[in-house]
């Protein structure tokens, strides 16, 4: 089973998924921290990400302020969302919502840290937008770290 992200999804065969499911039935606590979404291959996962966000919504999400947040995560590796808020001058609640959306799309992960903190980490290295100027078939693809 290939682990893609700590918080977004996993890629694996149907057999691997079935084995994992059986292990969770035997030991439910082993599901903590595991992704809730499984895909058979990367292409399917990329399509699912495309289905969850429009190109227009991604353009808004990747505002200059939010790109600065991603750069701060990459460069400064903050130990918590609170530290990232301080480093970027953003309100923690607003920043948490933005990070949650980035995590849903596979751009960042939010790991459990010490003392109930959440540690943001950049897990994507590229977002590709394809915008159909006729407005019919725009797409978004998010490339993880290689």
BELGIQUI-V656509 format. One record per run of one state. SS is the DSSP state (a for helix, b for strand, c for the rest). FROM is the first residue (numbers start at 1). TO is the last residue. If there is no record, write none. Layout:
# BELGIQUI-V656509
[[SS | FROM | TO] [SS | FROM | TO]]
This chain:
# BELGIQUI-V656509
[[c | 1 | 1] [b | 2 | 3] [c | 4 | 9] [b | 10 | 11] [c | 12 | 13] [a | 14 | 26] [c | 27 | 27] [a | 28 | 31] [c | 32 | 37] [b | 38 | 39] [c | 40 | 41] [a | 42 | 52] [c | 53 | 54] [a | 55 | 61] [c | 62 | 63] [a | 64 | 76] [c | 77 | 80] [a | 81 | 88] [c | 89 | 91] [a | 92 | 104] [c | 105 | 107] [b | 108 | 112] [c | 113 | 113] [a | 114 | 116] [c | 117 | 117] [b | 118 | 122] [c | 123 | 123] [b | 124 | 130] [c | 131 | 138] [b | 139 | 144] [c | 145 | 146]]
